[in-house]
Amino acid sequence: MENDFVEKMKKELTDQKKTILESLAEQSDDMKSLIKTVESGDEADVASDAIDRTLLNALGSQDARNLQLIESALDRIRQGKYGYCVKCGNDIPCERLEAIPWALMCVRCTEEEERRNR
């Protein structure tokens, strides 16, 4: 996976994360102070501590799910595993990642998983 593309997707994911957090901050003063604490911390600490507990409890279920997926994708970028299917290990096409930046699996594995879950 090209480094420029991964950096572009990292920025997209970070922007989406910021949008969710800003939306939450608008809802309450307590959340504003928590988010400031979260944003000033180390990324790994943020993911494991504040976001996993307090923020996710305060978010709506869709925002919470999106935030978890974004954090997971950012973790894969840090680990050098972004853009590879977690099931088969093949490349996830750039077009798919542009449409769904937090995609975990290639289309084939996603379809198999969906059939299995029906």
Backbone as CSV, one residue per row, in Angstrom:
resi,resn,N_x,N_y,N_z,CA_x,CA_y,CA_z,C_x,C_y,C_z
1,MET,0.860,-1.174,0.000,0.000,0.000,0.000,0.905,1.235,0.000
2,GLU,0.618,2.176,-0.869,1.441,3.376,-0.991,1.317,4.254,0.246
3,ASN,2.452,4.786,0.679,2.502,5.605,1.886,1.650,6.868,1.760
4,ASP,1.627,7.483,0.578,0.819,8.692,0.374,-0.666,8.395,0.582
5,PHE,-1.111,7.248,0.082,-2.514,6.872,0.243,-2.837,6.629,1.712
6,VAL,-1.963,5.941,2.409,-2.189,5.663,3.831,-2.243,6.968,4.617
7,GLU,-1.372,7.902,4.313,-1.385,9.205,4.997,-2.680,9.967,4.699
8,LYS,-3.134,9.884,3.453,-4.402,10.521,3.080,-5.553,9.921,3.889
9,MET,-5.566,8.604,4.026,-6.627,7.930,4.766,-6.515,8.217,6.266
10,LYS,-5.306,8.338,6.764,-5.103,8.688,8.178,-5.700,10.054,8.466
11,LYS,-5.479,10.998,7.551,-6.052,12.331,7.728,-7.579,12.268,7.680
12,GLU,-8.124,11.500,6.739,-9.579,11.349,6.621,-10.163,10.756,7.904
13,LEU,-9.538,9.714,8.415,-10.015,9.072,9.647,-9.917,10.025,10.838
14,THR,-8.819,10.750,10.921,-8.629,11.706,12.014,-9.658,12.822,11.935
15,ASP,-9.953,13.286,10.734,-10.978,14.320,10.556,-12.359,13.809,10.972
16,GLN,-12.679,12.578,10.606,-13.971,12.001,10.989,-14.064,11.847,12.508
17,LYS,-12.971,11.429,13.118,-12.929,11.293,14.580,-13.156,12.652,15.236
18,LYS,-12.479,13.668,14.709,-12.615,15.017,15.258,-14.054,15.518,15.131
19,THR,-14.693,15.241,14.009,-16.086,15.649,13.801,-17.003,15.018,14.841
20,ILE,-16.821,13.727,15.093,-17.644,13.037,16.096,-17.403,13.638,17.478
21,LEU,-16.146,13.873,17.819,-15.824,14.426,19.139,-16.340,15.854,19.289
22,GLU,-16.260,16.655,18.224,-16.780,18.023,18.285,-18.293,18.023,18.451
23,SER,-18.959,17.115,17.779,-20.402,16.999,17.926,-20.764,16.652,19.360
24,LEU,-20.011,15.776,19.948,-20.239,15.407,21.337,-19.950,16.586,22.266
25,ALA,-18.898,17.332,21.985,-18.522,18.472,22.832,-19.608,19.536,22.846
26,GLU,-20.299,19.686,21.745,-21.374,20.675,21.670,-22.538,20.313,22.586
27,GLN,-22.632,19.048,22.956,-23.761,18.592,23.755,-23.616,18.891,25.247
28,SER,-22.383,19.059,25.734,-22.235,19.246,27.171,-20.873,19.820,27.542
29,ASP,-20.856,20.644,28.594,-19.607,21.224,29.077,-18.687,20.165,29.674
30,ASP,-19.258,19.164,30.350,-18.439,18.090,30.914,-17.702,17.344,29.810
31,MET,-18.392,17.120,28.702,-17.767,16.421,27.584,-16.667,17.275,26.966
32,LYS,-16.846,18.604,26.945,-15.798,19.481,26.406,-14.501,19.298,27.163
33,SER,-14.574,19.271,28.491,-13.347,19.128,29.277,-12.743,17.740,29.093
34,LEU,-13.566,16.707,28.996,-13.058,15.360,28.772,-12.381,15.259,27.415
35,ILE,-12.995,15.842,26.397,-12.430,15.774,25.049,-11.111,16.534,24.977
36,LYS,-11.003,17.662,25.678,-9.725,18.375,25.714,-8.649,17.496,26.329
37,THR,-9.001,16.770,27.381,-8.057,15.852,28.011,-7.672,14.747,27.037
38,VAL,-8.660,14.215,26.339,-8.427,13.150,25.371,-7.513,13.625,24.252
39,GLU,-7.777,14.811,23.719,-7.008,15.314,22.585,-5.579,15.658,22.970
40,SER,-5.322,15.963,24.230,-3.967,16.323,24.631,-3.121,15.108,24.982
41,GLY,-3.742,13.927,25.110,-3.021,12.724,25.511,-2.407,11.986,24.357
42,ASP,-1.640,10.971,24.712,-1.050,10.076,23.739,-2.165,9.303,23.037
43,GLU,-2.027,9.065,21.727,-3.088,8.409,20.956,-3.450,7.042,21.524
44,ALA,-2.457,6.268,21.925,-2.754,4.937,22.470,-3.502,5.048,23.785
45,ASP,-3.119,6.010,24.621,-3.823,6.209,25.891,-5.267,6.629,25.644
46,VAL,-5.454,7.489,24.673,-6.797,7.967,24.332,-7.686,6.794,23.946
47,ALA,-7.177,5.944,23.076,-7.978,4.822,22.584,-8.348,3.870,23.712
48,SER,-7.424,3.594,24.584,-7.693,2.570,25.592,-8.427,3.097,26.808
49,ASP,-8.243,4.351,27.164,-8.826,4.852,28.402,-10.126,5.616,28.173
50,ALA,-10.010,6.876,27.837,-11.175,7.757,27.783,-12.200,7.337,26.752
51,ILE,-11.773,7.029,25.541,-12.726,6.723,24.483,-13.479,5.435,24.780
52,ASP,-12.762,4.416,25.219,-13.417,3.136,25.464,-14.474,3.195,26.553
53,ARG,-14.339,4.094,27.480,-15.295,4.118,28.586,-16.260,5.292,28.482
54,THR,-15.844,6.436,28.960,-16.727,7.581,29.131,-17.326,8.075,27.833
55,LEU,-16.511,8.286,26.824,-17.027,8.828,25.572,-18.017,7.887,24.904
56,LEU,-17.687,6.618,24.840,-18.578,5.691,24.159,-19.913,5.564,24.876
57,ASN,-19.900,5.714,26.193,-21.155,5.682,26.946,-22.015,6.901,26.624
58,ALA,-21.384,8.025,26.319,-22.114,9.257,26.059,-22.577,9.380,24.615
59,LEU,-21.951,8.673,23.724,-22.289,8.768,22.306,-23.518,7.944,21.962
60,GLY,-24.156,8.325,20.895,-25.207,7.483,20.348,-24.575,6.220,19.797
61,SER,-25.352,5.190,19.604,-24.784,3.909,19.201,-24.069,3.968,17.851
62,GLN,-24.585,4.729,16.899,-23.931,4.817,15.589,-22.606,5.562,15.691
63,ASP,-22.588,6.682,16.400,-21.342,7.420,16.585,-20.332,6.582,17.359
64,ALA,-20.800,5.857,18.358,-19.903,5.006,19.153,-19.272,3.937,18.269
65,ARG,-20.069,3.308,17.449,-19.557,2.264,16.548,-18.559,2.857,15.558
66,ASN,-18.899,4.009,14.976,-17.987,4.659,14.037,-16.681,5.043,14.707
67,LEU,-16.746,5.559,15.924,-15.541,5.953,16.634,-14.657,4.739,16.919
68,GLN,-15.258,3.628,17.286,-14.488,2.403,17.516,-13.819,1.928,16.222
69,LEU,-14.556,1.973,15.128,-14.004,1.552,13.840,-12.866,2.471,13.394
70,ILE,-13.036,3.770,13.613,-11.994,4.735,13.266,-10.744,4.475,14.097
71,GLU,-10.911,4.285,15.396,-9.771,4.005,16.269,-9.054,2.728,15.840
72,SER,-9.828,1.715,15.479,-9.244,0.454,15.030,-8.427,0.656,13.750
73,ALA,-8.970,1.439,12.821,-8.253,1.721,11.570,-6.974,2.510,11.840
74,LEU,-7.040,3.491,12.735,-5.840,4.260,13.084,-4.786,3.371,13.750
75,ASP,-5.229,2.421,14.557,-4.307,1.450,15.158,-3.627,0.609,14.080
76,ARG,-4.412,0.165,13.078,-3.827,-0.629,11.997,-2.822,0.194,11.195
77,ILE,-3.086,1.485,11.034,-2.121,2.349,10.340,-0.825,2.400,11.140
78,ARG,-0.929,2.609,12.453,0.268,2.672,13.308,1.059,1.364,13.268
79,GLN,0.354,0.251,13.127,0.990,-1.069,13.112,1.480,-1.482,11.722
80,GLY,1.158,-0.670,10.714,1.550,-1.009,9.349,0.673,-2.085,8.721
81,LYS,-0.524,-2.292,9.264,-1.422,-3.339,8.772,-2.637,-2.778,8.041
82,TYR,-2.701,-1.464,7.886,-3.857,-0.842,7.235,-3.889,-1.228,5.766
83,GLY,-5.086,-1.546,5.274,-5.259,-1.866,3.861,-5.144,-3.343,3.556
84,TYR,-4.955,-4.157,4.593,-4.888,-5.597,4.419,-6.078,-6.240,5.127
85,CYS,-6.715,-7.173,4.462,-7.869,-7.878,5.013,-7.452,-8.639,6.270
86,VAL,-8.205,-8.445,7.356,-7.865,-9.121,8.612,-8.164,-10.623,8.550
87,LYS,-8.935,-11.037,7.557,-9.292,-12.447,7.455,-8.342,-13.212,6.526
88,CYS,-8.176,-12.719,5.306,-7.361,-13.462,4.332,-5.972,-12.860,4.113
89,GLY,-5.776,-11.616,4.543,-4.471,-10.972,4.400,-4.231,-10.305,3.060
90,ASN,-5.169,-10.433,2.122,-5.022,-9.783,0.815,-5.229,-8.278,0.940
91,ASP,-4.753,-7.557,-0.071,-4.961,-6.107,-0.100,-6.449,-5.787,-0.198
92,ILE,-6.852,-4.747,0.514,-8.186,-4.179,0.345,-8.034,-3.093,-0.709
93,PRO,-8.824,-3.123,-1.781,-8.668,-2.120,-2.847,-8.810,-0.685,-2.310
94,CYS,-8.015,0.213,-2.870,-8.046,1.617,-2.461,-9.446,2.207,-2.614
95,GLU,-10.163,1.805,-3.648,-11.508,2.321,-3.865,-12.418,1.975,-2.685
96,ARG,-12.268,0.769,-2.171,-13.077,0.342,-1.022,-12.695,1.163,0.214
97,LEU,-11.400,1.376,0.416,-10.946,2.150,1.577,-11.360,3.612,1.481
98,GLU,-11.424,4.143,0.273,-11.895,5.518,0.116,-13.376,5.626,0.464
99,ALA,-14.140,4.591,0.145,-15.572,4.587,0.456,-15.814,4.258,1.931
100,ILE,-15.036,3.322,2.463,-15.171,2.881,3.858,-13.765,2.846,4.456
101,PRO,-13.278,3.991,4.958,-11.885,4.064,5.408,-11.533,3.093,6.537
102,TRP,-12.517,2.619,7.272,-12.252,1.719,8.390,-12.484,0.249,8.027
103,ALA,-12.623,-0.045,6.735,-12.897,-1.421,6.299,-11.852,-2.381,6.861
104,LEU,-12.343,-3.483,7.430,-11.480,-4.513,8.005,-11.163,-5.634,7.022
105,MET,-12.095,-5.856,6.094,-11.963,-6.999,5.203,-12.175,-6.597,3.744
106,CYS,-11.642,-7.418,2.863,-11.891,-7.239,1.433,-13.362,-7.570,1.157
107,VAL,-13.817,-7.267,-0.026,-15.220,-7.475,-0.379,-15.593,-8.951,-0.268
108,ARG,-14.744,-9.836,-0.780,-15.048,-11.267,-0.761,-15.236,-11.777,0.670
109,CYS,-14.320,-11.433,1.565,-14.422,-11.891,2.955,-15.612,-11.248,3.671
110,THR,-15.905,-9.990,3.353,-17.061,-9.314,3.948,-18.348,-10.015,3.532
111,GLU,-18.456,-10.343,2.246,-19.645,-11.045,1.757,-19.784,-12.415,2.416
112,GLU,-18.689,-13.145,2.566,-18.717,-14.451,3.234,-19.191,-14.300,4.679
113,GLU,-18.683,-13.294,5.349,-19.058,-13.044,6.746,-20.535,-12.698,6.865
114,GLU,-21.030,-11.877,5.946,-22.448,-11.509,5.960,-23.347,-12.715,5.697
115,ARG,-22.940,-13.591,4.774,-23.720,-14.806,4.512,-23.753,-15.695,5.754
116,ARG,-22.635,-15.802,6.430,-22.551,-16.623,7.630,-23.416,-16.087,8.759
117,ASN,-23.581,-14.766,8.816,-24.335,-14.137,9.898,-25.834,-14.027,9.630
118,ARG,-26.295,-14.492,8.502,-27.730,-14.406,8.179,-28.529,-15.412,8.932
